[in-house]
């Protein structure tokens, strides 16, 4: 008689896992795919499908005043800012040099680079209150004959465009300092009204290919033509407008803008769409209404940044929604009170509500470790009538020494009841770790959820788990 061999026991494999992290999604968390998260904080999709801690920032010089009112780049060579102490300054590499003082201390600025008949490219700025200003490489002075109250400066077809109330003003072709040449020839300057049923004033302009896009609070239009004798308005949407001029940006040839009803993209020819921003619509619906006009947007060639006020007592943006246009992933950044953005070379800069200009990059927020967070959706069995229990998790991540990664679980669908299941210590340089879950951490329940909290830079490649599904009772 031959003794039978012991049967081979197959290796235990995880019952579930995530290898592709698709960012935040505030739609129904029970029905969404496991790759989405109902809450992310300070993460970015640069290494997608992995998720990693967002870049940090450093502060250029010391804060000036208590708020930055304008941020721009001259000729790709110099970074300029207007502060609420009434000064226009440039960054000389180590400090902010004052170019002009005595400016309005509350009005927000817009800028455009323009040469025309000025001899060299000038940085032209408007804020709707001060006279139109221009920087020629050495000083900031008033631009002669520009319309009083000019705002939202733009360049298009070798003209300067700006708005005053419901009027658009345009300079003569190739001339920046003589707006008095009005409609004698097709090359002269002039102005035209745009009356809307609501009687609103213009809140923003953006130059595009063959037209200027004009935003009102409740509608948006395209201005076509090259001179006073052939200008015409064509509607984009008569029920979708913009919050302000800072909430309109160009990214990859597409206009993105923020309206009270959502974050829209407009590629021309069709009605603006907001399906792409459905995962973060909740933030727009719940932003602080009393501070919503402080919202702003920026872009760096790949990412779209939408800064909005969310806190009950917020007086300026405290949350940044970040959209990866390459991977269609949204994430949420916190702890940066950005009020405007600009790109200088390959680097993104932010101005904030504390009188600071921030250079994005590095692994800390000006020396302070970045705390990031990811929460998983409720995980259950095939039926919500079944009970489940998580027996363990496996985390695959790059966690350098000095960073810390903590793993929590809860049996609640809301952001509560979290219990610490395991920690990757600061002294450890770990890429993979198994975290057993004791029965007292998560007993039999309808669902359970994991959460990762990192202090310092961490990249997560996979979360896997072993779950027991119990019969329906």
C-alpha positions as CSV (number, residue, x, y, z in Angstrom):
1,X,0.0,0.0,0.0
2,X,1.4,3.4,-1.0
3,X,0.8,6.3,1.3
4,X,-0.8,9.3,-0.4
5,X,1.0,12.6,-0.4
6,X,-0.5,15.4,1.5
7,X,-2.6,17.5,-0.8
8,X,-1.0,20.8,-2.0
9,X,-2.3,23.8,-0.1
10,X,-2.7,26.7,-2.6
11,X,-1.1,29.9,-1.5
12,X,-3.4,32.5,0.1
13,X,-4.1,35.4,-2.2
14,X,-5.6,38.8,-1.3
15,X,-9.4,38.9,-1.9
16,X,-9.2,42.5,-3.1
17,X,-6.8,45.4,-3.9
18,X,-6.1,48.6,-5.6
19,X,-3.2,49.2,-8.0
20,X,-4.6,52.2,-9.9
21,X,-5.5,55.2,-7.8
22,X,-8.0,57.5,-9.6
23,X,-8.2,60.3,-7.1
24,X,-11.1,61.9,-5.3
25,X,-14.7,61.2,-6.2
26,X,-17.5,62.8,-4.1
27,X,-20.4,61.0,-5.9
28,X,-22.1,58.0,-4.3
29,X,-19.3,56.1,-2.5
30,X,-21.1,52.8,-2.4
31,X,-21.5,52.5,-6.2
32,X,-18.2,54.1,-7.4
33,X,-15.3,52.0,-8.4
34,X,-12.8,50.9,-5.7
35,X,-10.0,52.9,-7.4
36,X,-11.7,56.2,-6.4
37,X,-11.5,57.8,-3.0
38,X,-14.3,59.7,-1.1
39,X,-11.5,61.9,0.4
40,X,-8.0,62.7,-0.6
41,X,-5.7,65.3,0.9
42,X,-2.4,66.7,-0.4
43,X,-1.8,63.9,-3.0
44,X,-1.0,64.2,-6.7
45,X,-1.1,61.8,-9.7
46,X,2.4,62.6,-11.1
47,X,3.4,58.9,-10.8
48,X,-0.1,57.6,-11.8
49,X,-1.4,54.9,-11.5
50,X,0.4,55.3,-8.1
51,X,-0.5,58.1,-5.7
52,X,2.2,60.3,-4.1
53,X,2.5,63.2,-1.8
54,X,2.0,66.6,-3.5
55,X,5.0,68.9,-4.0
56,X,5.7,71.4,-1.3
57,X,6.6,75.1,-1.6
58,X,9.1,77.7,-0.5
59,X,8.4,81.3,0.3
60,X,10.0,84.1,-1.7
61,X,11.3,86.6,0.8
62,X,9.2,87.8,3.7
63,X,5.4,88.4,3.6
64,X,4.4,91.9,2.5
65,X,1.2,93.3,3.8
66,X,-1.5,90.7,4.4
67,X,-2.5,89.7,0.8
68,X,-1.2,89.6,-2.7
69,X,-3.4,91.4,-5.2
70,X,-1.5,90.6,-8.4
71,X,1.0,88.1,-9.8
72,X,2.6,88.1,-13.3
73,X,5.8,87.5,-15.3
74,X,7.4,90.1,-17.6
75,X,9.0,88.7,-20.8
76,X,9.6,85.3,-19.1
77,X,12.4,87.1,-17.3
78,X,11.0,88.6,-14.1
79,X,8.4,87.8,-11.5
80,X,6.2,90.7,-10.4
81,X,3.7,91.0,-7.7
82,X,1.3,93.7,-6.3
83,X,0.7,93.6,-2.5
84,X,-2.0,95.1,-0.4
85,X,0.4,97.7,1.0
86,X,-0.1,99.5,-2.3
87,X,3.2,98.5,-3.9
88,X,4.1,96.9,-7.2
89,X,7.4,95.0,-6.8
90,X,9.7,92.6,-8.7
91,X,11.7,89.6,-7.4
92,X,15.4,90.2,-7.8
93,X,16.4,86.7,-6.7
94,X,16.7,87.5,-3.0
95,X,14.2,90.2,-2.2
96,X,11.2,92.1,-3.5
97,X,12.2,95.5,-5.0
98,X,9.6,98.2,-5.0
99,X,8.8,99.7,-8.4
100,X,5.8,101.8,-7.5
101,X,3.8,102.6,-4.3
102,X,0.6,104.4,-3.6
103,X,-1.6,101.9,-5.5
104,X,-5.1,100.8,-4.3
105,X,-4.8,98.4,-1.4
106,X,-7.8,96.1,-2.2
107,X,-8.4,95.8,-6.0
108,X,-7.2,92.7,-7.8
109,X,-4.9,93.1,-10.8
110,X,-4.8,91.5,-14.2
111,X,-1.8,91.7,-16.6
112,X,-0.7,91.3,-20.2
113,X,2.6,91.5,-22.0
114,X,2.5,93.8,-25.0
115,X,5.0,95.6,-27.2
116,X,3.2,97.6,-30.0
117,X,4.8,101.0,-30.2
118,X,6.4,100.9,-26.8
119,X,9.8,99.9,-28.1
120,X,10.1,96.7,-26.0
121,X,7.6,94.3,-24.4
122,X,5.9,96.0,-21.5
123,X,4.0,94.4,-18.7
124,X,0.6,96.2,-18.7
125,X,-1.6,96.0,-15.6
126,X,-5.1,97.0,-14.6
127,X,-7.3,96.8,-11.5
128,X,-10.4,98.8,-12.3
129,X,-9.5,101.6,-10.0
130,X,-5.9,102.9,-10.5
131,X,-4.9,104.2,-13.9
132,X,-3.6,101.5,-16.3
133,X,0.1,100.9,-15.5
134,X,3.0,99.6,-17.6
135,X,6.5,98.3,-16.8
136,X,9.1,98.8,-19.4
137,X,12.0,97.0,-17.8
138,X,13.0,99.7,-15.4
139,X,10.0,101.5,-13.9
140,X,6.2,101.4,-13.6
141,X,4.2,104.4,-14.9
142,X,0.7,105.3,-16.0
143,X,-0.1,104.4,-19.6
144,X,-1.2,107.6,-21.2
145,X,-4.8,108.1,-22.5
146,X,-6.0,104.6,-21.3
147,X,-9.7,104.5,-20.4
148,X,-10.4,105.3,-16.7
149,X,-11.5,102.3,-14.7
150,X,-9.9,99.8,-17.1
151,X,-9.9,96.2,-15.9
152,X,-9.2,92.7,-17.2
153,X,-6.4,93.6,-19.6
154,X,-5.8,91.3,-22.6
155,X,-3.9,91.3,-25.9
156,X,-5.4,90.0,-29.1
157,X,-4.6,90.7,-32.8
158,X,-2.0,93.3,-31.9
159,X,-4.4,95.3,-29.8
160,X,-4.9,95.8,-26.1
161,X,-8.4,95.0,-24.8
162,X,-9.9,95.9,-21.4
163,X,-13.3,96.3,-19.9
164,X,-15.1,99.1,-18.0
165,X,-18.5,98.2,-16.8
166,X,-20.4,96.6,-19.7
167,X,-18.1,98.2,-22.3
168,X,-15.1,96.6,-24.0
169,X,-12.3,99.1,-25.0
170,X,-9.7,98.2,-27.7
171,X,-6.5,100.2,-28.5
172,X,-5.5,101.2,-32.0
173,X,-3.6,98.4,-33.8
174,X,0.0,98.4,-32.6
175,X,-0.4,101.4,-30.3
176,X,-0.6,101.2,-26.6
177,X,-0.3,104.8,-25.5
178,X,-2.8,106.7,-27.6
179,X,-6.3,105.3,-27.0
180,X,-7.7,108.6,-28.3
181,X,-7.4,107.5,-31.9
182,X,-11.0,106.4,-32.1
183,X,-12.8,104.8,-35.1
184,X,-11.5,107.0,-37.9
185,X,-10.0,104.1,-39.7
186,X,-10.2,100.3,-39.2
187,X,-6.9,100.4,-37.4
188,X,-8.1,102.9,-34.7
189,X,-9.3,102.1,-31.2
190,X,-12.8,102.3,-29.8
191,X,-15.3,100.7,-27.5
192,X,-18.5,98.7,-27.8
193,X,-21.3,97.8,-25.3
194,X,-22.7,94.4,-24.5
195,X,-26.0,94.6,-22.9
196,X,-27.4,91.5,-21.2
197,X,-30.9,90.8,-20.0
198,X,-29.6,90.9,-16.4
199,X,-27.9,94.3,-16.9
200,X,-24.6,92.9,-15.6
201,X,-21.0,94.2,-15.9
202,X,-18.2,92.2,-17.5
203,X,-16.2,90.2,-14.9
204,X,-13.5,88.7,-17.2
205,X,-11.8,88.6,-20.6
206,X,-9.7,85.9,-22.2
207,X,-8.1,86.1,-25.6
208,X,-8.4,83.1,-27.9
209,X,-7.8,82.0,-31.5
210,X,-9.7,84.6,-33.6
211,X,-11.8,86.0,-30.8
212,X,-11.9,87.4,-27.3
213,X,-14.1,85.5,-24.8
214,X,-16.2,87.8,-22.6
215,X,-17.6,86.7,-19.3
216,X,-20.5,88.1,-17.3
217,X,-21.7,86.7,-14.0
218,X,-24.6,84.9,-15.7
219,X,-23.5,84.5,-19.4
220,X,-20.5,84.1,-21.7
221,X,-19.9,85.4,-25.2
222,X,-17.3,85.4,-28.0
223,X,-16.3,88.7,-29.6
224,X,-15.3,88.1,-33.2
225,X,-13.9,90.6,-35.6
226,X,-10.8,92.8,-36.1
227,X,-12.2,96.4,-36.0
228,X,-15.2,98.5,-35.1
229,X,-16.8,97.9,-38.4
230,X,-17.0,94.1,-38.1
231,X,-17.0,93.3,-34.4
232,X,-19.9,90.9,-33.4
233,X,-20.9,89.0,-30.3
234,X,-21.8,85.3,-30.5
235,X,-23.3,83.5,-27.4
236,X,-21.4,80.7,-25.7
237,X,-24.0,80.2,-23.0
238,X,-26.6,82.6,-21.9
239,X,-27.0,80.9,-18.5
240,X,-23.4,80.1,-17.7
241,X,-20.9,82.8,-16.7
242,X,-17.8,83.3,-14.6
243,X,-17.1,84.2,-11.0
244,X,-14.3,86.6,-11.8
245,X,-11.3,87.2,-14.1
246,X,-9.1,85.1,-11.9
247,X,-11.3,82.0,-12.5
248,X,-10.7,81.8,-16.2
249,X,-7.6,80.0,-17.6
250,X,-6.2,78.4,-20.8
251,X,-4.9,74.9,-20.6
252,X,-3.8,72.9,-23.7
253,X,-5.9,75.3,-26.0
254,X,-9.0,74.9,-23.9
255,X,-10.7,77.5,-21.7
256,X,-11.5,76.3,-18.2
257,X,-13.6,78.5,-15.9
258,X,-15.5,78.5,-12.6
259,X,-19.1,79.4,-12.4
260,X,-21.5,79.3,-9.4
261,X,-22.8,76.0,-10.8
262,X,-19.6,74.2,-11.6
263,X,-16.1,73.9,-13.2
264,X,-16.5,74.1,-17.0
265,X,-14.4,73.5,-20.0
266,X,-15.0,75.3,-23.3
267,X,-13.3,74.1,-26.4
268,X,-15.3,76.2,-28.9
269,X,-18.2,75.5,-31.1
270,X,-20.3,73.7,-28.4
271,X,-21.8,74.5,-25.1
272,X,-19.4,74.5,-22.1
273,X,-19.2,71.1,-20.4
274,X,-18.7,70.1,-16.8
275,X,-19.0,66.3,-16.9
276,X,-15.2,66.1,-16.4
277,X,-15.6,67.9,-13.0
278,X,-18.5,65.8,-11.7
279,X,-16.2,64.0,-9.1
280,X,-15.6,67.4,-7.4
281,X,-19.0,69.1,-8.0
282,X,-19.7,68.6,-4.2
283,X,-17.0,71.2,-3.4
284,X,-18.5,73.8,-5.7
285,X,-22.0,73.2,-4.3
286,X,-20.7,73.5,-0.7
287,X,-18.2,76.3,-1.0
288,X,-18.5,79.3,1.3
289,X,-20.9,81.6,-0.5
290,X,-19.8,84.8,1.3
291,X,-16.2,84.3,0.1
292,X,-16.8,82.7,-3.3
293,X,-15.6,85.7,-5.3
294,X,-12.1,85.2,-3.9
295,X,-11.8,81.9,-5.8
296,X,-9.1,81.6,-8.5
297,X,-7.7,79.2,-11.0
298,X,-4.3,78.4,-12.5
299,X,-2.6,76.0,-14.9
300,X,0.9,74.8,-15.5
301,X,0.6,72.9,-18.8
302,X,-0.7,69.6,-17.3
303,X,-2.6,70.4,-14.1
304,X,-5.6,72.7,-13.5
305,X,-5.8,74.3,-10.1
306,X,-9.1,75.6,-8.7
307,X,-8.8,77.3,-5.4
308,X,-12.0,77.8,-3.5
309,X,-13.1,78.8,0.1
310,X,-14.7,75.8,1.9
311,X,-14.5,76.6,5.7
312,X,-17.5,78.1,7.4
313,X,-15.4,81.1,8.4
314,X,-13.2,81.3,5.3
315,X,-12.5,84.7,3.9
316,X,-10.3,83.4,1.1
317,X,-9.6,80.0,-0.6
318,X,-8.5,77.2,1.7
319,X,-8.9,74.3,-0.6
320,X,-7.3,73.6,-4.1
321,X,-8.9,71.1,-6.5
322,X,-6.2,69.8,-8.7
323,X,-7.1,68.2,-12.1
324,X,-4.6,66.1,-14.0
325,X,-5.6,66.7,-17.7
326,X,-3.4,63.7,-18.9
327,X,-5.0,61.1,-16.6
328,X,-8.3,62.8,-15.8
329,X,-7.7,62.5,-12.1
330,X,-8.9,65.0,-9.4
331,X,-7.1,65.5,-6.1
332,X,-7.6,67.9,-3.2
333,X,-4.9,70.0,-1.6
334,X,-5.2,71.8,1.7
335,X,-3.2,74.3,3.8
336,X,-2.4,76.6,0.9
337,X,-4.5,79.8,0.9
338,X,-3.8,80.5,-2.8
339,X,-5.5,83.6,-4.3
340,X,-3.7,83.6,-7.7
341,X,-1.3,81.5,-9.8
342,X,1.2,82.1,-12.5
343,X,3.8,80.0,-14.3
344,X,7.4,81.2,-14.7
345,X,9.4,78.9,-16.9
346,X,8.7,75.3,-15.8
347,X,7.8,76.4,-12.2
348,X,4.3,77.2,-10.8
349,X,4.0,80.1,-8.4
350,X,1.2,80.9,-6.1
351,X,0.3,84.1,-4.3
352,X,-1.6,83.8,-1.0
353,X,-3.9,85.6,1.4
354,X,-1.0,86.0,3.9
355,X,1.1,88.4,1.7
356,X,3.4,85.6,0.4
357,X,4.5,84.4,-3.0
358,X,5.2,80.7,-3.0
359,X,7.4,78.7,-5.4
360,X,6.0,75.3,-5.8
361,X,8.5,72.4,-5.5
362,X,10.4,70.5,-2.8
363,X,9.3,68.0,-0.2
364,X,8.1,70.4,2.6
365,X,5.8,73.4,3.0
366,X,8.6,75.9,3.6
367,X,10.2,73.5,6.1
368,X,7.0,71.9,7.5
369,X,6.3,68.3,6.7
370,X,3.3,67.7,4.4
371,X,0.5,65.6,5.8
372,X,-1.4,63.7,3.2
373,X,-4.4,61.4,3.4
374,X,-6.3,58.8,1.3
375,X,-9.5,57.1,2.3
376,X,-11.0,54.0,0.7
377,X,-14.7,53.6,-0.3
378,X,-16.9,51.3,1.9
379,X,-15.9,47.7,1.1
380,X,-18.4,44.9,1.5
381,X,-19.6,41.6,0.1
382,X,-21.7,40.9,-3.0
383,X,-24.8,42.0,-1.1
384,X,-25.1,44.7,1.5
385,X,-27.1,42.2,3.5
386,X,-23.9,40.2,4.2
387,X,-21.5,40.9,7.0
388,X,-17.8,41.1,6.3
389,X,-14.5,41.2,8.3
390,X,-11.1,42.4,7.2
391,X,-8.3,40.1,8.4
392,X,-5.4,42.0,7.1
393,X,-3.9,44.5,4.6
394,X,-0.7,44.7,2.6
395,X,0.8,48.0,1.6
396,X,3.3,48.5,-1.1
397,X,4.9,51.9,-1.0
398,X,8.1,53.9,-1.2
399,X,8.5,55.4,2.3
400,X,11.9,56.9,2.8
401,X,13.4,57.2,6.3
402,X,12.1,60.4,8.0
403,X,8.6,59.9,6.6
404,X,5.8,58.2,8.5
405,X,2.8,56.2,7.1
406,X,-0.1,55.2,9.3
407,X,-2.9,52.8,8.4
408,X,-6.4,53.0,9.9
409,X,-9.7,51.1,9.4
410,X,-13.3,51.9,10.3
411,X,-16.6,50.1,9.9
412,X,-18.4,53.4,9.3
413,X,-19.2,55.0,5.9
414,X,-18.6,58.5,7.3
415,X,-15.3,60.0,8.4
416,X,-15.4,58.7,11.9
417,X,-14.6,55.7,14.0
418,X,-11.0,55.3,12.7
419,X,-8.8,52.8,14.6
420,X,-5.0,52.6,14.1
421,X,-4.1,49.3,12.5
422,X,-0.4,49.8,11.8
423,X,2.5,52.2,11.4
424,X,5.5,52.5,9.1
425,X,7.9,54.2,11.4
426,X,10.0,57.2,10.6
427,X,13.3,55.3,10.9
428,X,12.1,52.6,8.5
429,X,12.8,52.7,4.8
430,X,10.1,50.3,3.7
431,X,8.6,49.2,0.4
432,X,6.2,46.5,1.5
433,X,4.5,45.7,4.7
434,X,1.8,43.3,6.0
435,X,-0.6,44.7,8.5
436,X,-2.8,42.1,10.3
437,X,-6.1,43.4,11.6
438,X,-7.2,42.2,15.0
439,X,-10.8,41.3,15.5
440,X,-11.2,44.0,18.1
441,X,-10.3,46.6,15.4
442,X,-13.1,45.6,13.0
443,X,-15.6,43.0,13.9
444,X,-18.3,41.7,11.7
445,X,-20.0,44.6,9.9
446,X,-21.8,45.6,6.7
447,X,-18.6,47.2,5.4
448,X,-15.2,48.5,6.3
449,X,-12.9,51.2,5.0
450,X,-9.1,51.7,5.0
451,X,-7.3,55.1,5.5
452,X,-3.7,56.0,4.9
453,X,-2.2,59.1,6.6
454,X,1.4,60.0,5.6
455,X,3.7,62.6,7.1
456,X,6.4,63.5,4.7
457,X,6.8,62.2,1.1
458,X,5.3,58.8,0.4
459,X,4.3,57.0,-2.8
460,X,1.8,54.2,-2.6
461,X,1.6,51.6,-5.4
462,X,-0.8,49.0,-4.0
463,X,-3.2,48.4,-1.2
464,X,-4.4,44.8,-0.9
465,X,-6.6,43.1,1.7
466,X,-8.0,39.8,2.9
467,X,-11.7,39.9,3.6
468,X,-14.1,37.3,4.9
469,X,-17.7,37.4,3.5
470,X,-20.3,35.9,5.9
471,X,-23.7,34.5,4.9
472,X,-26.8,36.7,4.8
473,X,-28.7,36.6,8.1
